[in-house]
Amino acid sequence: MGKNVTVLGAGMVGRAMAIDLSQKHTVLSVDRDASSLALLAGNSNIKTQQGDLADARVIQETISQADIVVDAVPGFMGFETLKTVIESGRNIVDISFFPEDPFDLDELAKSKGVVAVMDAGVAPGMSNIILGNHHAKMEVSDFTCYVGGLPRERVWPYEYKAPFSPIDVIEEYTRTSRLVEGGQVVEKTALSEPELIDFDGVGTLEAFNTDGLRSLIKTIDVPNMKEKTLRYPGHIELMRVLRETGFFGEEKIQVAGQSIRPIDFTTSLLFPKWKLGEEEEEFTIMNILIKGLENQAPILYKYELLDRYNPATKTSSMARTTGYTCTAVTQLVLDGLYQKKGISPPEFVGEATGCFAAILEYLKQRGIHYHLKKTRL
């Protein structure tokens, strides 16, 4: 018997999740943008409601009958949205990727008896789940994640389109990157330590430091961990020029007698060029390397993902790989297979018995395949 699911946010990923969950459940999709909600019309298992999710009262009203909530609002709204849902006593799976510390809400979630899984996307998300699974079974010494979402067609000048909230993309270029080296957390400038790497089926991409480890820094004791974002070659230099010139600045400056934030000016020019078309072909690529000792023998696990836009369903790859990981975890919670109360980063889900295999099978049924290579060192 299906459950009642409320999906907060009807952007590209939020819509994909609503459609996926509607195969088994009754879904309420909420967004303030009527045009986004209109794209869900025609599905008998999806109801839509227009509302401002910055208003806690709207959230409380729309989740009042929900068996579980899926949060797909932009990052700057994510923490307060999560808090409101937890205070309402509803289980939640979140992909807003907010910058605040989710564990600040851990005691609240436990006191309310709420299962709250955050960062349940592709990276962070599936990358954490994979590491959590192996960390529970072996002594991991090194974890590296290379990941990116890119348009198939390279269009000058940026050769990039944002498959999720563009303001969250800029955050990747400005926020200090935290890595773990020799058991110590180190901070490095975003866009630093570039590498050129060849990928089958794609070609040469450049990788650079971003702050993608998030909860792994606190929850898993692995001596060496890093995440690097992938773009077409040349993108790093373009973003560094904009950043160092001050175009991403948030302090107001005076221009022709007007007080403006440079970031607001920049985004008004940049975002139209970064907007991914509804049927524009793109792909998601991720390589995860896990090295360590298994049964006292040195071993390397390598997971490879290359997923592309699905023209049959008109669903972007980033919506598929991010959204369907989230819906897989949502289904685990609904089925009672993951029941840990409090805040759960995705690595906790990966460590739980049977969850990793269930997620891989869920994704496989939707045409998303993680190819594993196991090498004894």
MARSELUM-428157 format. One line per 3 residues: number of its first residue (from 1); their letters; for each residue y, x, z of N, C-alpha, C. Coordinates in steps of 0.2 Angstrom, whole numbers, plus 5000, padded with zeros to 4 digits. Layout:
NUM	a	Y/X/Z/Y/X/Z/Y/X/Z  ...
This chain:
1	mgk	4994/5004/5000/5000/5000/5000/5006/5004/5000  5011/5003/4996/5017/5007/4995/5022/5006/5001  5026/5011/5002/5031/5011/5007/5038/5010/5005
4	nvt	5042/5010/5009/5049/5009/5007/5053/5016/5008  5056/5019/5002/5059/5025/5002/5066/5025/5000  5070/5028/5004/5077/5028/5002/5079/5035/4999
7	vlg	5082/5035/4993/5084/5042/4990/5091/5042/4991  5094/5047/4994/5101/5047/4995/5104/5052/4990  5107/5050/4985/5110/5054/4979/5106/5052/4973
10	agm	5110/5051/4967/5106/5049/4961/5109/5054/4955  5109/5060/4957/5111/5065/4952/5104/5066/4948  5104/5072/4944/5099/5073/4940/5092/5074/4944
13	vgr	5092/5077/4949/5086/5078/4953/5085/5072/4957  5090/5069/4960/5089/5063/4964/5086/5057/4960  5088/5057/4954/5085/5051/4949/5077/5053/4948
16	ama	5076/5059/4946/5069/5061/4945/5065/5060/4951  5067/5061/4957/5063/5059/4963/5062/5052/4964  5067/5048/4962/5067/5041/4963/5061/5038/4958
19	idl	5062/5040/4952/5057/5038/4947/5050/5040/4949  5049/5046/4951/5042/5049/4953/5039/5045/4959  5043/5044/4964/5041/5040/4970/5040/5033/4969
22	sqk	5043/5030/4964/5042/5023/4962/5036/5021/4959  5032/5026/4957/5025/5025/4955/5021/5022/4960  5022/5024/4966/5018/5021/4972/5022/5017/4977
25	htv	5028/5018/4977/5032/5015/4983/5038/5011/4980  5041/5007/4984/5048/5004/4983/5053/5008/4985  5058/5010/4980/5063/5015/4981/5070/5011/4981
28	lsv	5074/5013/4986/5081/5012/4985/5085/5018/4984  5089/5018/4978/5093/5024/4976/5100/5023/4978  5103/5027/4981/5110/5026/4984/5115/5031/4981
31	drd	5120/5030/4978/5125/5035/4976/5132/5031/4975  5137/5035/4975/5144/5031/4974/5145/5031/4966  5142/5034/4962/5143/5035/4955/5139/5029/4952
34	ass	5142/5024/4949/5138/5018/4946/5135/5021/4940  5138/5025/4936/5135/5027/4930/5128/5031/4931  5128/5035/4936/5121/5038/4938/5116/5033/4940
37	lal	5118/5028/4944/5113/5023/4946/5111/5019/4940  5115/5018/4935/5114/5014/4929/5108/5017/4925  5107/5024/4926/5102/5027/4922/5095/5025/4925
40	lag	5095/5022/4931/5088/5020/4934/5087/5013/4932  5091/5009/4929/5090/5002/4927/5083/5001/4923  5080/4996/4924/5074/4994/4921/5068/4996/4924
43	nsn	5068/5000/4930/5062/5001/4934/5061/4996/4939  5056/4992/4939/5055/4986/4944/5054/4989/4951  5052/4995/4952/5051/4997/4959/5057/5001/4962
46	ikt	5063/5001/4958/5069/5005/4960/5074/5000/4961  5077/4999/4967/5083/4996/4968/5089/5001/4969  5095/4999/4967/5101/5004/4967/5106/5000/4971
49	qqg	5110/5005/4975/5115/5002/4978/5121/5007/4978  5127/5005/4976/5133/5010/4976/5136/5010/4983  5137/5016/4985/5140/5017/4992/5142/5025/4992
52	dla	5147/5026/4997/5150/5032/4998/5146/5035/5004  5141/5040/5002/5137/5043/5007/5140/5048/5011  5147/5049/5011/5151/5053/5016/5152/5049/5022
55	dar	5151/5042/5021/5152/5037/5027/5145/5036/5030  5145/5038/5037/5139/5038/5040/5136/5030/5041  5141/5026/5041/5139/5019/5041/5135/5016/5035
58	viq	5137/5019/5029/5134/5017/5023/5126/5020/5023  5126/5026/5026/5119/5029/5027/5115/5025/5031  5117/5023/5037/5114/5019/5042/5111/5013/5039
61	eti	5116/5010/5035/5114/5003/5032/5108/5004/5027  5109/5009/5023/5104/5009/5017/5097/5012/5019  5097/5015/5025/5090/5018/5027/5087/5013/5033
64	sqa	5090/5008/5034/5088/5004/5040/5081/5001/5039  5079/5000/5033/5072/4998/5032/5067/5003/5029  5069/5010/5029/5066/5015/5025/5060/5018/5030
67	div	5054/5019/5027/5049/5022/5030/5050/5030/5030  5054/5032/5025/5056/5039/5025/5062/5040/5020  5066/5045/5021/5072/5046/5018/5072/5052/5014
70	vda	5074/5053/5008/5074/5059/5004/5082/5060/5002  5084/5066/5004/5091/5068/5004/5092/5072/4998  5096/5070/4994/5098/5074/4988/5106/5074/4987
73	vpg	5109/5074/4992/5117/5075/4991/5119/5082/4990  5125/5083/4988/5127/5090/4987/5127/5094/4994  5127/5100/4994/5126/5105/5000/5132/5103/5005
76	fmg	5138/5102/5003/5143/5102/5008/5143/5095/5012  5139/5091/5010/5138/5084/5013/5131/5084/5017  5127/5089/5016/5120/5089/5018/5119/5089/5025
79	fet	5122/5093/5029/5121/5094/5036/5122/5087/5040  5128/5084/5039/5130/5078/5042/5126/5072/5040  5124/5072/5033/5119/5067/5031/5112/5068/5035
82	lkt	5110/5074/5035/5104/5075/5039/5104/5072/5046  5110/5074/5049/5111/5072/5056/5111/5065/5057  5114/5061/5053/5115/5054/5053/5108/5051/5052
85	vie	5104/5053/5048/5097/5051/5047/5093/5052/5053  5093/5058/5056/5089/5059/5062/5091/5055/5067  5098/5054/5068/5100/5050/5074/5098/5043/5073
88	sgr	5096/5041/5067/5094/5034/5065/5086/5033/5066  5083/5039/5068/5076/5039/5069/5071/5039/5063  5074/5041/5057/5070/5040/5051/5067/5047/5049
91	niv	5061/5048/5047/5059/5054/5044/5062/5056/5038  5063/5062/5036/5067/5064/5031/5065/5070/5027  5065/5071/5021/5064/5077/5017/5070/5078/5013
94	dis	5073/5084/5014/5080/5086/5012/5080/5092/5007  5084/5091/5001/5085/5096/4997/5092/5097/4995  5097/5096/5000/5104/5097/4999/5106/5104/5000
97	ffp	5102/5108/5003/5103/5116/5004/5110/5117/5007  5111/5114/5012/5117/5115/5016/5118/5122/5019  5124/5124/5020/5125/5131/5023/5124/5132/5030
100	edp	5124/5126/5034/5124/5126/5041/5116/5128/5043  5116/5130/5050/5109/5131/5053/5105/5124/5054  5100/5123/5051/5097/5116/5052/5094/5116/5059
103	fdl	5092/5122/5062/5089/5122/5068/5094/5119/5074  5100/5119/5072/5105/5116/5077/5103/5108/5078  5099/5105/5074/5097/5098/5074/5090/5098/5077
106	del	5086/5103/5078/5079/5103/5080/5078/5099/5086  5082/5100/5092/5081/5096/5098/5082/5089/5097  5087/5087/5093/5089/5080/5091/5083/5077/5088
109	aks	5080/5081/5083/5075/5078/5079/5068/5077/5083  5067/5081/5088/5061/5081/5092/5062/5075/5097  5069/5074/5100/5070/5069/5104/5069/5062/5101
112	kgv	5070/5062/5095/5070/5055/5091/5063/5054/5088  5059/5059/5089/5052/5059/5086/5052/5059/5078  5057/5063/5075/5057/5063/5068/5054/5069/5065
115	vav	5051/5068/5059/5049/5074/5055/5054/5075/5050  5057/5081/5050/5063/5083/5046/5061/5089/5042  5060/5089/5036/5058/5094/5032/5064/5096/5027
118	mda	5067/5102/5028/5073/5104/5024/5071/5109/5019  5076/5110/5014/5075/5115/5009/5068/5114/5005  5066/5108/5003/5060/5107/5000/5060/5106/4993
121	gva	5063/5111/4990/5064/5112/4982/5060/5117/4979  5062/5120/4974/5058/5126/4971/5059/5132/4974  5066/5134/4975/5067/5141/4979/5074/5140/4981
124	pgm	5075/5139/4988/5070/5138/4993/5066/5132/4992  5060/5132/4995/5056/5127/4994/5049/5129/4993  5047/5129/4986/5040/5131/4985/5039/5138/4986
127	sni	5044/5142/4985/5043/5149/4987/5041/5150/4994  5045/5146/4999/5043/5147/5006/5036/5144/5007  5034/5139/5004/5028/5136/5005/5022/5141/5003
130	ilg	5023/5144/4998/5018/5149/4996/5018/5155/5001  5024/5157/5003/5023/5163/5008/5020/5160/5014  5022/5154/5017/5019/5152/5023/5012/5151/5022
133	nhh	5009/5149/5017/5002/5149/5016/4999/5155/5017  5001/5161/5014/4998/5167/5014/5000/5171/5021  5005/5169/5024/5007/5172/5030/5002/5170/5036
136	akm	4999/5164/5035/4994/5161/5039/4988/5164/5039  4986/5168/5033/4980/5170/5031/4979/5178/5031  4985/5181/5030/4985/5188/5029/4991/5192/5033
139	evs	4991/5198/5033/4996/5202/5035/5001/5204/5030  5006/5200/5029/5011/5201/5023/5016/5207/5025  5017/5212/5020/5021/5217/5021/5028/5216/5017
142	dft	5027/5213/5011/5032/5212/5006/5032/5206/5003  5038/5203/5002/5039/5196/4999/5045/5197/4994  5044/5195/4988/5049/5196/4983/5049/5189/4979
145	cyv	5055/5186/4978/5055/5180/4974/5061/5181/4968  5059/5181/4962/5063/5181/4957/5064/5173/4954  5069/5170/4953/5070/5163/4951/5076/5162/4948
148	ggl	5076/5157/4943/5082/5155/4939/5080/5149/4935  5086/5145/4934/5085/5140/4929/5091/5141/4924  5088/5141/4917/5093/5143/4912/5092/5138/4906
151	pre	5097/5137/4902/5097/5133/4896/5093/5137/4891  5089/5133/4886/5085/5137/4881/5090/5140/4876  5095/5137/4874/5100/5139/4870/5106/5143/4873
154	rvw	5107/5149/4871/5112/5153/4874/5119/5152/4871  5123/5149/4874/5130/5147/4871/5135/5151/4874  5139/5155/4870/5145/5159/4873/5150/5155/4876
157	pye	5154/5157/4881/5154/5164/4884/5149/5165/4890  5146/5159/4893/5143/5160/4899/5135/5160/4898  5133/5158/4893/5126/5157/4892/5122/5154/4898
160	yka	5125/5149/4901/5122/5146/4907/5125/5139/4907  5120/5135/4910/5122/5128/4912/5119/5127/4919  5123/5123/4923/5120/5122/4930/5116/5116/4930
163	pfs	5109/5117/4932/5104/5112/4932/5105/5108/4939  5109/5110/4943/5111/5107/4950/5118/5107/4951  5121/5105/4957/5128/5105/4958/5131/5112/4957
166	pid	5136/5112/4952/5139/5118/4950/5143/5122/4956  5145/5118/4961/5149/5121/4966/5144/5125/4971  5138/5122/4971/5132/5126/4975/5130/5132/4971
169	vie	5131/5132/4964/5130/5139/4960/5135/5144/4962  5141/5142/4962/5147/5147/4964/5146/5150/4971  5143/5145/4975/5142/5148/4982/5137/5154/4982
172	eyt	5132/5154/4977/5127/5159/4977/5131/5166/4975  5136/5165/4971/5140/5171/4969/5145/5174/4974  5146/5170/4979/5151/5172/4984/5148/5173/4991
175	rts	5143/5170/4993/5140/5171/5000/5136/5177/5000  5137/5181/5006/5134/5187/5007/5126/5186/5007  5123/5190/5004/5116/5190/5003/5112/5193/5009
178	rlv	5108/5190/5012/5104/5193/5018/5097/5194/5015  5095/5200/5016/5088/5203/5014/5085/5206/5021  5078/5207/5020/5075/5210/5026/5072/5217/5023
181	egg	5074/5222/5026/5072/5229/5024/5069/5233/5030  5063/5235/5030/5060/5238/5036/5061/5235/5042  5060/5228/5042/5060/5224/5048/5067/5222/5050
184	qvv	5072/5224/5047/5079/5223/5049/5083/5219/5044  5087/5214/5046/5091/5210/5042/5097/5214/5040  5098/5215/5033/5103/5218/5030/5107/5214/5026
187	ekt	5114/5215/5026/5118/5211/5021/5121/5215/5015  5120/5211/5010/5123/5214/5004/5127/5209/5000  5131/5212/4996/5136/5208/4992/5132/5204/4987
190	als	5133/5197/4986/5130/5193/4981/5132/5197/4974  5127/5196/4969/5127/5199/4963/5126/5206/4962  5124/5209/4968/5123/5216/4968/5116/5218/4966
193	epe	5114/5225/4965/5108/5228/4964/5105/5224/4958  5108/5224/4952/5105/5221/4946/5099/5225/4943  5095/5221/4941/5088/5223/4937/5088/5220/4931
196	lid	5085/5223/4926/5083/5220/4919/5076/5219/4919  5073/5213/4918/5066/5212/4919/5064/5208/4913  5058/5210/4910/5055/5206/4904/5050/5201/4906
199	fdg	5051/5195/4904/5047/5190/4905/5043/5187/4899  5037/5186/4899/5033/5183/4894/5036/5176/4892  5037/5175/4886/5039/5168/4884/5047/5167/4885
202	vgt	5050/5172/4887/5058/5171/4889/5061/5177/4886  5059/5183/4887/5063/5189/4885/5066/5192/4891  5071/5196/4890/5074/5200/4896/5079/5196/4899
205	lea	5079/5196/4906/5083/5193/4910/5086/5198/4915  5092/5196/4918/5094/5201/4924/5094/5197/4930  5092/5201/4935/5091/5199/4942/5096/5202/4947
208	fnt	5098/5198/4952/5103/5200/4956/5102/5197/4963  5105/5200/4968/5104/5198/4975/5108/5191/4976  5105/5186/4979/5108/5180/4982/5105/5179/4989
211	dgl	5108/5174/4992/5106/5173/4999/5101/5167/4999  5095/5169/4996/5090/5163/4996/5085/5163/5001  5084/5168/5005/5079/5168/5010/5080/5163/5015
214	rsl	5086/5161/5017/5088/5156/5022/5083/5156/5028  5079/5151/5029/5075/5150/5035/5070/5156/5036  5068/5159/5031/5063/5164/5031/5065/5170/5036
217	ikt	5071/5171/5036/5074/5177/5040/5072/5175/5047  5072/5169/5049/5071/5167/5056/5064/5166/5058  5060/5163/5053/5054/5160/5055/5048/5164/5054
220	idv	5048/5169/5049/5043/5173/5047/5044/5180/5048  5040/5184/5051/5040/5191/5053/5037/5195/5047  5041/5196/5042/5038/5200/5036/5043/5206/5035
223	pnm	5041/5212/5035/5045/5218/5035/5050/5219/5030  5048/5216/5024/5052/5217/5018/5052/5210/5014  5058/5207/5013/5059/5201/5010/5065/5201/5006
226	kek	5065/5198/5000/5071/5197/4996/5070/5192/4991  5076/5189/4989/5076/5184/4983/5081/5186/4979  5080/5186/4972/5085/5188/4967/5085/5182/4962
229	tlr	5091/5180/4960/5092/5175/4955/5092/5178/4948  5090/5174/4943/5089/5177/4936/5094/5173/4932  5097/5177/4927/5101/5174/4922/5100/5179/4916
232	ypg	5103/5176/4910/5103/5180/4904/5108/5186/4905  5106/5192/4902/5110/5198/4903/5117/5197/4901  5122/5200/4906/5129/5199/4905/5132/5194/4910
235	hie	5128/5190/4913/5131/5185/4917/5134/5188/4923  5131/5193/4926/5133/5196/4932/5140/5198/4932  5141/5202/4926/5148/5205/4925/5153/5200/4925
238	lmr	5152/5194/4921/5157/5189/4920/5158/5186/4927  5153/5185/4931/5155/5181/4938/5158/5186/4943  5156/5193/4942/5160/5198/4946/5167/5198/4945
241	vlr	5169/5198/4938/5176/5198/4936/5180/5192/4939  5177/5186/4939/5180/5180/4941/5181/5181/4949  5175/5183/4952/5176/5183/4960/5181/5188/4962
244	etg	5181/5194/4959/5185/5200/4961/5192/5198/4960  5193/5194/4954/5200/5193/4953/5203/5187/4957  5199/5184/4961/5201/5179/4966/5200/5172/4963
247	ffg	5197/5171/4958/5196/5164/4955/5191/5159/4959  5187/5162/4964/5183/5158/4968/5186/5158/4975  5192/5160/4976/5196/5160/4982/5197/5153/4985
250	eek	5196/5152/4991/5197/5145/4995/5204/5145/4998  5208/5150/4999/5214/5150/5002/5219/5148/4997  5224/5143/4999/5229/5141/4994/5234/5146/4992
253	iqv	5236/5146/4986/5241/5150/4983/5246/5146/4980  5252/5149/4979/5258/5145/4976/5258/5147/4968  5258/5141/4964/5258/5142/4957/5263/5137/4954
256	agq	5268/5139/4951/5274/5135/4949/5276/5130/4954  5277/5132/4960/5279/5127/4965/5274/5123/4968  5267/5123/4966/5262/5119/4968/5257/5124/4972
259	sir	5255/5121/4978/5250/5124/4982/5243/5122/4980  5239/5127/4977/5232/5125/4975/5227/5130/4978  5221/5128/4978/5215/5133/4979/5213/5136/4973
262	pid	5212/5142/4972/5210/5145/4966/5203/5142/4964  5199/5141/4969/5192/5138/4967/5192/5131/4964  5197/5127/4966/5198/5120/4963/5201/5121/4955
265	ftt	5205/5126/4954/5207/5127/4947/5201/5130/4943  5198/5134/4946/5192/5137/4942/5187/5132/4940  5185/5128/4945/5180/5123/4944/5182/5118/4939
268	sll	5188/5116/4939/5191/5111/4934/5190/5114/4927  5190/5120/4926/5189/5123/4919/5182/5125/4918  5179/5127/4923/5172/5130/4922/5167/5125/4922
271	fpk	5167/5120/4926/5162/5115/4926/5160/5111/4920  5166/5109/4916/5164/5106/4909/5160/5110/4905  5161/5117/4905/5157/5122/4901/5150/5123/4904
274	wkl	5149/5121/4910/5143/5122/4913/5138/5116/4914  5141/5110/4912/5138/5104/4912/5132/5104/4908  5126/5103/4911/5120/5102/4907/5119/5095/4904
277	gee	5118/5095/4898/5117/5088/4895/5111/5085/4897  5111/5078/4897/5106/5074/4899/5099/5075/4896  5100/5077/4889/5094/5079/4885/5094/5086/4883
280	eee	5098/5090/4886/5098/5097/4884/5092/5101/4887  5089/5105/4882/5083/5109/4884/5084/5115/4889  5081/5115/4894/5081/5121/4899/5075/5123/4902
283	fti	5074/5128/4906/5068/5130/4909/5069/5133/4916  5064/5133/4919/5064/5136/4926/5059/5141/4926  5061/5147/4928/5056/5153/4929/5056/5156/4936
286	mni	5050/5157/4938/5050/5160/4945/5044/5164/4945  5045/5170/4948/5039/5175/4950/5039/5177/4957  5034/5176/4960/5033/5177/4968/5028/5183/4969
289	lik	5030/5188/4972/5026/5194/4973/5025/5194/4981  5018/5194/4983/5016/5194/4990/5011/5200/4991  5013/5205/4995/5009/5211/4996/5008/5212/5003
292	gle	5001/5214/5005/4999/5215/5011/4992/5217/5012  4990/5215/5018/4983/5217/5020/4979/5210/5021  4973/5209/5017/4969/5204/5018/4962/5206/5020
295	nqa	4959/5204/5025/4953/5207/5028/4953/5215/5027  4959/5218/5030/4960/5225/5030/4961/5228/5023  4961/5225/5018/4961/5228/5011/4968/5226/5008
298	pil	4971/5231/5005/4978/5230/5002/4977/5226/4996  4982/5221/4995/4981/5216/4990/4988/5214/4988  4989/5212/4981/4995/5209/4979/4993/5202/4976
301	yky	4997/5197/4978/4997/5190/4975/5003/5189/4971  5002/5187/4964/5008/5186/4960/5007/5179/4957  5012/5175/4959/5013/5168/4956/5018/5168/4951
304	ell	5016/5165/4945/5021/5164/4940/5022/5157/4938  5028/5155/4937/5030/5148/4935/5035/5149/4929  5033/5145/4924/5038/5144/4918/5037/5137/4916
307	dry	5042/5133/4918/5042/5126/4916/5048/5124/4912  5047/5120/4907/5052/5118/4902/5054/5110/4903  5060/5109/4900/5062/5102/4899/5056/5098/4896
310	npa	5056/5092/4899/5050/5087/4896/5054/5082/4892  5053/5082/4885/5057/5078/4881/5054/5071/4881  5047/5070/4883/5044/5063/4883/5047/5059/4888
313	tkt	5049/5062/4894/5052/5058/4900/5059/5060/4901  5062/5064/4896/5069/5066/4897/5071/5069/4904  5066/5073/4907/5067/5076/4913/5068/5083/4913
316	ssm	5074/5086/4916/5075/5093/4916/5069/5096/4920  5068/5103/4918/5064/5107/4922/5066/5108/4929  5072/5109/4930/5074/5110/4937/5073/5104/4941
319	art	5075/5098/4938/5073/5092/4942/5066/5091/4943  5062/5093/4938/5054/5092/4939/5052/5097/4945  5054/5104/4944/5051/5109/4949/5054/5108/4956
322	tgy	5060/5106/4956/5064/5105/4963/5062/5098/4965  5063/5093/4961/5061/5086/4964/5054/5085/4965  5050/5087/4961/5043/5085/4962/5040/5089/4968
325	tct	5042/5095/4970/5040/5098/4976/5042/5094/4982  5049/5091/4982/5051/5087/4987/5047/5081/4988  5045/5078/4982/5041/5071/4982/5034/5073/4985
328	avt	5032/5079/4983/5025/5080/4985/5025/5081/4993  5030/5084/4996/5031/5085/5003/5032/5078/5006  5036/5074/5003/5037/5067/5005/5031/5063/5006
331	qlv	5026/5064/5001/5020/5060/5001/5016/5063/5006  5016/5069/5008/5012/5072/5013/5014/5069/5020  5020/5068/5021/5023/5065/5027/5021/5058/5027
334	ldg	5022/5054/5022/5020/5047/5022/5012/5046/5023  5008/5050/5021/5001/5050/5022/4999/5052/5028  5003/5055/5032/5002/5058/5039/4998/5064/5039
337	lyq	4999/5068/5033/4995/5074/5033/5000/5080/5035  5006/5079/5036/5011/5083/5039/5015/5079/5044  5014/5081/5051/5017/5077/5056/5021/5080/5061
340	kkg	5023/5087/5060/5026/5091/5065/5033/5088/5066  5035/5086/5072/5041/5084/5074/5046/5089/5075  5053/5087/5073/5058/5092/5073/5060/5095/5066
343	isp	5064/5100/5066/5066/5103/5060/5060/5107/5057  5058/5106/5051/5053/5110/5048/5056/5113/5041  5057/5120/5041/5058/5123/5034/5051/5123/5031
346	pef	5051/5123/5024/5045/5122/5020/5040/5127/5021  5041/5133/5024/5036/5138/5026/5031/5135/5031  5034/5131/5036/5030/5127/5041/5025/5123/5037
349	vge	5027/5119/5032/5022/5115/5028/5017/5119/5025  5019/5125/5022/5014/5129/5019/5009/5132/5023  5010/5133/5030/5006/5135/5035/5001/5130/5037
352	atg	5003/5124/5036/4999/5118/5039/4992/5117/5035  4987/5116/5038/4980/5116/5035/4980/5110/5029  4978/5112/5023/4977/5108/5017/4984/5106/5014
355	cfa	4990/5108/5016/4996/5105/5013/4997/5109/5007  4996/5116/5007/4997/5120/5001/4993/5117/4995  4987/5116/4996/4982/5114/4990/4984/5107/4988
358	ail	4987/5103/4992/4989/5096/4991/4995/5096/4986  5000/5101/4988/5006/5101/4984/5004/5104/4977  5000/5109/4977/4998/5112/4970/4995/5107/4966
361	eyl	4991/5103/4969/4987/5097/4965/4992/5092/4963  4997/5090/4967/5002/5085/4965/5006/5088/4959  5008/5094/4960/5013/5097/4954/5009/5097/4948
364	kqr	5002/5099/4948/4998/5100/4943/4997/5093/4939  4997/5088/4943/4996/5081/4939/5002/5080/4936  5008/5083/4937/5014/5082/4934/5016/5087/4929
367	gih	5011/5091/4927/5012/5097/4922/5016/5103/4924  5016/5104/4931/5019/5110/4934/5014/5114/4936  5014/5120/4933/5008/5125/4935/5010/5132/4937
370	yhl	5008/5133/4943/5009/5140/4946/5003/5144/4945  5004/5149/4940/4998/5154/4938/4997/5159/4943  4991/5160/4946/4990/5166/4951/4987/5171/4948
373	kkt	4989/5177/4950/4986/5184/4948/4985/5187/4955  4978/5189/4956/4977/5193/4962/4974/5200/4961  4977/5205/4963/4976/5212/4962/4974/5215/4968
376	rl	4969/5219/4968/4967/5223/4974/4970/5230/4973  4974/5232/4978/4978/5238/4977/4974/5245/4979
